[in-house]
């Protein structure tokens, strides 16, 4: 990867800030399970990157 290509990537903290917008919001995932973001007992999620994002709980993502 060239230096120019590396400059295109943001640090993980930038992604955390984007995801923090979802704080305490509730969603039904593609697998049918539910998630509430930033809740202690919430499900972990798996995001499959591709032409369309596939978002499942970590239990169904493996």
Rosetta constraint file for C-alpha pairs under 8 A:
AtomPair CA 1 CA 5 HARMONIC 6.13 0.50
AtomPair CA 1 CA 6 HARMONIC 6.68 0.50
AtomPair CA 2 CA 6 HARMONIC 6.30 0.50
AtomPair CA 3 CA 7 HARMONIC 6.32 0.50
AtomPair CA 4 CA 8 HARMONIC 6.98 0.50
AtomPair CA 5 CA 9 HARMONIC 7.54 0.50
AtomPair CA 10 CA 14 HARMONIC 6.41 0.50
AtomPair CA 10 CA 15 HARMONIC 7.94 0.50
AtomPair CA 11 CA 15 HARMONIC 7.31 0.50
AtomPair CA 12 CA 16 HARMONIC 6.37 0.50
AtomPair CA 13 CA 17 HARMONIC 6.30 0.50
AtomPair CA 14 CA 18 HARMONIC 6.49 0.50
AtomPair CA 15 CA 19 HARMONIC 6.22 0.50
AtomPair CA 16 CA 20 HARMONIC 6.00 0.50
AtomPair CA 17 CA 21 HARMONIC 7.01 0.50
AtomPair CA 18 CA 22 HARMONIC 7.96 0.50
AtomPair CA 19 CA 23 HARMONIC 7.52 0.50
AtomPair CA 22 CA 37 HARMONIC 6.12 0.50
AtomPair CA 23 CA 36 HARMONIC 7.86 0.50
AtomPair CA 23 CA 37 HARMONIC 5.25 0.50
AtomPair CA 23 CA 38 HARMONIC 5.60 0.50
AtomPair CA 24 CA 36 HARMONIC 5.61 0.50
AtomPair CA 24 CA 37 HARMONIC 5.02 0.50
AtomPair CA 24 CA 38 HARMONIC 5.93 0.50
AtomPair CA 24 CA 39 HARMONIC 6.66 0.50
AtomPair CA 25 CA 36 HARMONIC 5.52 0.50
AtomPair CA 25 CA 37 HARMONIC 5.82 0.50
AtomPair CA 26 CA 34 HARMONIC 7.21 0.50
AtomPair CA 26 CA 35 HARMONIC 5.68 0.50
AtomPair CA 26 CA 36 HARMONIC 4.38 0.50
AtomPair CA 26 CA 37 HARMONIC 6.76 0.50
AtomPair CA 27 CA 34 HARMONIC 5.71 0.50
AtomPair CA 27 CA 35 HARMONIC 5.40 0.50
AtomPair CA 27 CA 36 HARMONIC 6.53 0.50
AtomPair CA 28 CA 32 HARMONIC 5.92 0.50
AtomPair CA 28 CA 33 HARMONIC 5.82 0.50
AtomPair CA 28 CA 34 HARMONIC 4.53 0.50
AtomPair CA 28 CA 35 HARMONIC 6.53 0.50
AtomPair CA 29 CA 33 HARMONIC 5.51 0.50
AtomPair CA 29 CA 34 HARMONIC 5.89 0.50
AtomPair CA 29 CA 35 HARMONIC 7.26 0.50
AtomPair CA 29 CA 55 HARMONIC 5.97 0.50
AtomPair CA 29 CA 56 HARMONIC 5.43 0.50
AtomPair CA 29 CA 57 HARMONIC 7.05 0.50
AtomPair CA 30 CA 54 HARMONIC 6.74 0.50
AtomPair CA 30 CA 55 HARMONIC 5.64 0.50
AtomPair CA 30 CA 56 HARMONIC 5.47 0.50
AtomPair CA 31 CA 55 HARMONIC 7.58 0.50
AtomPair CA 31 CA 56 HARMONIC 5.22 0.50
AtomPair CA 31 CA 57 HARMONIC 6.99 0.50
AtomPair CA 31 CA 60 HARMONIC 6.88 0.50
AtomPair CA 32 CA 56 HARMONIC 7.98 0.50
AtomPair CA 33 CA 56 HARMONIC 7.61 0.50
AtomPair CA 33 CA 57 HARMONIC 6.75 0.50
AtomPair CA 34 CA 43 HARMONIC 7.37 0.50
AtomPair CA 35 CA 42 HARMONIC 5.73 0.50
AtomPair CA 35 CA 43 HARMONIC 5.54 0.50
AtomPair CA 35 CA 44 HARMONIC 7.79 0.50
AtomPair CA 36 CA 42 HARMONIC 5.64 0.50
AtomPair CA 36 CA 43 HARMONIC 7.52 0.50
AtomPair CA 37 CA 42 HARMONIC 6.73 0.50
AtomPair CA 38 CA 42 HARMONIC 7.17 0.50
AtomPair CA 43 CA 57 HARMONIC 6.32 0.50
AtomPair CA 43 CA 58 HARMONIC 7.42 0.50
AtomPair CA 44 CA 57 HARMONIC 5.74 0.50
AtomPair CA 44 CA 58 HARMONIC 5.47 0.50
AtomPair CA 45 CA 55 HARMONIC 6.79 0.50
AtomPair CA 45 CA 56 HARMONIC 5.63 0.50
AtomPair CA 45 CA 57 HARMONIC 4.21 0.50
AtomPair CA 45 CA 58 HARMONIC 4.89 0.50
AtomPair CA 45 CA 61 HARMONIC 7.80 0.50
AtomPair CA 46 CA 55 HARMONIC 5.79 0.50
AtomPair CA 46 CA 56 HARMONIC 5.33 0.50
AtomPair CA 46 CA 57 HARMONIC 5.71 0.50
AtomPair CA 46 CA 58 HARMONIC 5.22 0.50
AtomPair CA 46 CA 61 HARMONIC 5.75 0.50
AtomPair CA 47 CA 53 HARMONIC 6.57 0.50
AtomPair CA 47 CA 54 HARMONIC 5.69 0.50
AtomPair CA 47 CA 55 HARMONIC 4.63 0.50
AtomPair CA 47 CA 56 HARMONIC 6.63 0.50
AtomPair CA 48 CA 53 HARMONIC 5.67 0.50
AtomPair CA 48 CA 54 HARMONIC 4.99 0.50
AtomPair CA 48 CA 55 HARMONIC 6.45 0.50
AtomPair CA 49 CA 53 HARMONIC 5.21 0.50
AtomPair CA 49 CA 54 HARMONIC 6.93 0.50
AtomPair CA 56 CA 60 HARMONIC 6.23 0.50
AtomPair CA 56 CA 61 HARMONIC 5.75 0.50
AtomPair CA 57 CA 61 HARMONIC 5.98 0.50
AtomPair CA 58 CA 62 HARMONIC 6.71 0.50
